[in-house]
Amino acid sequence: MIGKYYEIIPYADGLDLQKTYHRKVLEGKEDTLLFMQHPNVYTLGRRGKDSDILVDAKKLSSLKIETYHTDRGGEVTYHGPGQIIAYPIINLKKLGLKPTDYVNTLITGIEHFLSSYEIQSDNRTLTGVWVTGEKIASLGIKVSKGVTTHGLAININTDLSYFENIVACGIDNSVPTSLSKILNRNITIEDTYKNLAKSIGKSLDMEVSWQN
């Protein structure tokens, strides 16, 4: 599986990259794991409701936050700087995985990543990944023609105040957290993305080779 890291790029550009690599994987090219950050944006999945964004358009404009309706699963979430996003573009048919098994595999990858910092997640009954009752990671995928897009987001050193404006993933009163908050020290995206790639690769039984 090829790994690629793009730093901070607009959400729409991230969608375009996913479409490009989705097409390549359908054509028989190697599975690809895209890593990036996005400028501040709220995204609504297929079950997302506009009412779960708790501020009006004027407030969103003043905060310079875009909103996007997307074709991933799930509801409303926030993406922004300091949050590492992984978009695995993978042929599930070749792996023999059903979508639900794939999501559980991604969760296992996140848990393995957290364990490398001696952090244990504590809740598999709610969507996402939680640590001591606070949410550190969200997931939302799409599978088209057996190939995945979208993926997962983990708060590393994210400004968590942006979550106050939404009902994240449709869960009232959910409290976000981040790796930096839990460890009480600043952790950067550059410190973490290769470690996360290794953890995701391990959960999928795949090696990640990096390309510029």
C-alpha positions as CSV (number, residue, x, y, z in Angstrom):
1,M,0.0,0.0,0.0
2,I,1.4,3.4,-1.0
3,G,1.4,6.2,1.6
4,K,1.2,9.9,0.7
5,Y,1.2,12.9,2.9
6,Y,-0.1,16.3,1.7
7,E,0.0,18.6,4.8
8,I,-2.9,21.2,4.8
9,I,-5.1,21.2,1.7
10,P,-8.7,22.4,1.1
11,Y,-11.4,19.8,1.7
12,A,-12.6,20.0,-1.9
13,D,-9.1,19.2,-3.1
14,G,-9.0,16.2,-0.7
15,L,-12.2,14.9,-2.3
16,D,-10.6,15.3,-5.8
17,L,-7.5,13.3,-4.7
18,Q,-9.7,10.6,-3.4
19,K,-11.6,10.3,-6.6
20,T,-8.3,10.2,-8.6
21,Y,-6.9,7.4,-6.5
22,H,-10.2,5.6,-6.3
23,R,-10.2,5.4,-10.1
24,K,-6.6,4.2,-10.1
25,V,-7.3,1.4,-7.7
26,L,-10.3,0.4,-9.8
27,E,-7.9,0.2,-12.7
28,G,-5.8,-2.3,-10.8
29,K,-3.2,0.1,-9.3
30,E,-1.9,-0.3,-5.8
31,D,-4.0,0.6,-2.7
32,T,-3.2,4.0,-1.4
33,L,-3.3,5.6,2.0
34,L,-3.7,9.4,1.9
35,F,-2.8,11.6,4.8
36,M,-3.6,15.3,5.1
37,Q,-5.1,18.1,7.2
38,H,-7.9,20.5,6.1
39,P,-8.6,24.1,6.8
40,N,-11.5,24.6,9.2
41,V,-14.6,22.8,7.8
42,Y,-17.8,21.1,9.0
43,T,-18.8,18.1,6.9
44,L,-22.2,16.4,6.9
45,G,-22.3,12.7,6.0
46,R,-25.3,10.9,4.4
47,R,-27.2,11.0,7.8
48,G,-26.1,14.6,8.6
49,K,-28.7,17.2,9.5
50,D,-28.2,20.9,9.0
51,S,-29.8,21.4,12.4
52,D,-26.7,19.7,13.9
53,I,-24.7,22.8,13.0
54,L,-25.6,25.0,15.9
55,V,-24.6,28.4,14.5
56,D,-26.0,30.4,11.6
57,A,-24.4,31.2,8.3
58,K,-23.2,34.6,9.5
59,K,-21.4,33.1,12.4
60,L,-19.8,30.5,10.1
61,S,-18.7,33.2,7.8
62,S,-17.1,35.2,10.7
63,L,-15.3,32.1,11.8
64,K,-14.2,31.4,8.2
65,I,-15.6,27.8,8.3
66,E,-16.9,26.1,5.2
67,T,-19.6,23.4,5.2
68,Y,-19.8,20.4,2.9
69,H,-22.5,17.8,2.3
70,T,-20.5,14.6,1.5
71,D,-21.3,11.1,0.4
72,R,-19.5,9.4,3.4
73,G,-21.4,7.6,6.1
74,G,-22.2,9.3,9.4
75,E,-23.4,12.7,10.5
76,V,-21.7,16.0,11.2
77,T,-18.1,16.4,12.2
78,Y,-15.3,19.0,12.2
79,H,-12.0,19.0,10.4
80,G,-9.2,21.5,10.9
81,P,-5.5,22.1,11.4
82,G,-3.9,19.8,14.1
83,Q,-6.2,16.9,13.1
84,I,-4.6,14.1,11.1
85,I,-7.0,12.6,8.4
86,A,-6.4,9.3,6.8
87,Y,-8.2,8.4,3.6
88,P,-7.5,4.7,2.7
89,I,-8.3,4.0,-0.9
90,I,-8.5,0.2,-0.7
91,N,-10.0,-2.7,-2.7
92,L,-12.1,-4.5,-0.1
93,K,-12.9,-7.3,-2.5
94,K,-9.2,-8.3,-2.7
95,L,-9.0,-8.2,1.0
96,G,-12.2,-10.1,1.5
97,L,-13.6,-7.6,3.9
98,K,-17.2,-6.4,4.3
99,P,-17.6,-2.7,5.0
100,T,-18.5,-3.3,8.7
101,D,-15.4,-5.5,9.1
102,Y,-13.3,-2.8,7.5
103,V,-14.6,-0.1,9.9
104,N,-13.8,-2.3,12.8
105,T,-10.3,-2.9,11.3
106,L,-9.7,0.9,11.1
107,I,-10.8,1.2,14.8
108,T,-8.3,-1.5,15.7
109,G,-5.7,0.5,13.8
110,I,-6.5,3.7,15.8
111,E,-6.4,1.7,19.1
112,H,-3.0,0.3,18.2
113,F,-1.8,3.9,17.4
114,L,-3.1,5.1,20.7
115,S,-1.5,2.2,22.6
116,S,1.9,3.3,21.3
117,Y,1.4,6.4,23.5
118,E,0.2,4.2,26.4
119,I,-3.4,5.3,25.8
120,Q,-6.3,2.9,26.0
121,S,-9.6,3.6,24.4
122,D,-12.7,2.7,26.4
123,N,-15.9,2.6,24.4
124,R,-16.9,0.6,21.4
125,T,-20.6,1.2,21.8
126,L,-20.6,4.7,20.4
127,T,-19.3,5.7,17.0
128,G,-15.7,6.7,16.8
129,V,-12.9,6.2,19.3
130,W,-13.1,7.4,22.9
131,V,-10.7,7.9,25.8
132,T,-12.0,8.3,29.3
133,G,-15.4,9.3,28.0
134,E,-14.1,11.9,25.5
135,K,-13.9,11.4,21.7
136,I,-10.5,11.5,20.1
137,A,-11.3,10.0,16.6
138,S,-14.2,9.8,14.2
139,L,-14.8,7.6,11.2
140,G,-16.9,7.7,8.1
141,I,-16.5,5.8,4.9
142,K,-17.9,5.1,1.5
143,V,-17.5,1.9,-0.6
144,S,-18.1,2.2,-4.3
145,K,-17.5,-0.7,-6.6
146,G,-15.7,-2.5,-3.8
147,V,-13.1,0.4,-3.3
148,T,-13.1,2.6,-0.2
149,T,-13.0,6.4,0.1
150,H,-13.2,8.8,3.1
151,G,-11.8,7.3,6.3
152,L,-10.8,8.5,9.8
153,A,-9.7,11.6,11.7
154,I,-7.8,11.8,14.9
155,N,-7.4,15.0,17.0
156,I,-3.7,15.5,17.6
157,N,-3.3,19.2,18.6
158,T,-6.6,20.4,17.3
159,D,-8.4,23.6,18.5
160,L,-11.3,21.7,20.2
161,S,-13.5,24.8,20.5
162,Y,-14.7,24.3,17.0
163,F,-16.6,21.2,18.1
164,E,-18.8,23.5,20.3
165,N,-20.7,24.6,17.2
166,I,-22.0,21.2,16.2
167,V,-23.7,18.1,17.5
168,A,-20.7,15.9,16.5
169,C,-21.7,12.6,14.9
170,G,-25.2,13.2,16.2
171,I,-24.2,12.6,19.8
172,D,-25.6,15.3,22.2
173,N,-23.1,16.7,24.7
174,S,-20.2,14.6,23.4
175,V,-16.8,16.0,24.6
176,P,-13.8,16.0,22.3
177,T,-10.2,15.4,23.3
178,S,-6.9,15.3,21.5
179,L,-3.6,13.4,21.8
180,S,-1.9,16.6,23.1
181,K,-4.5,17.2,25.7
182,I,-4.3,13.6,27.0
183,L,-0.5,13.6,27.1
184,N,-0.4,17.2,28.4
185,R,2.3,18.1,25.9
186,N,2.3,19.4,22.3
187,I,2.3,16.6,19.7
188,T,2.6,17.6,16.0
189,I,1.1,15.9,12.9
190,E,4.7,15.3,11.7
191,D,5.3,13.4,14.9
192,T,2.4,11.1,14.3
193,Y,1.3,10.4,10.7
194,K,3.9,7.7,9.9
195,N,3.1,5.9,13.2
196,L,-0.6,6.0,12.4
197,A,0.2,4.6,8.9
198,K,2.1,1.8,10.4
199,S,-0.8,1.0,12.8
200,I,-3.4,1.1,10.0
201,G,-1.2,-1.1,7.8
202,K,-0.8,-3.6,10.6
203,S,-4.5,-3.8,11.2
204,L,-5.0,-4.5,7.5
205,D,-2.0,-6.8,7.3
206,M,-0.4,-4.5,4.7
207,E,3.0,-2.8,4.5
208,V,3.0,1.0,3.7
209,S,5.7,2.4,1.4
210,W,6.0,6.2,1.1
211,Q,5.9,8.2,-2.1
212,N,6.4,12.0,-2.4
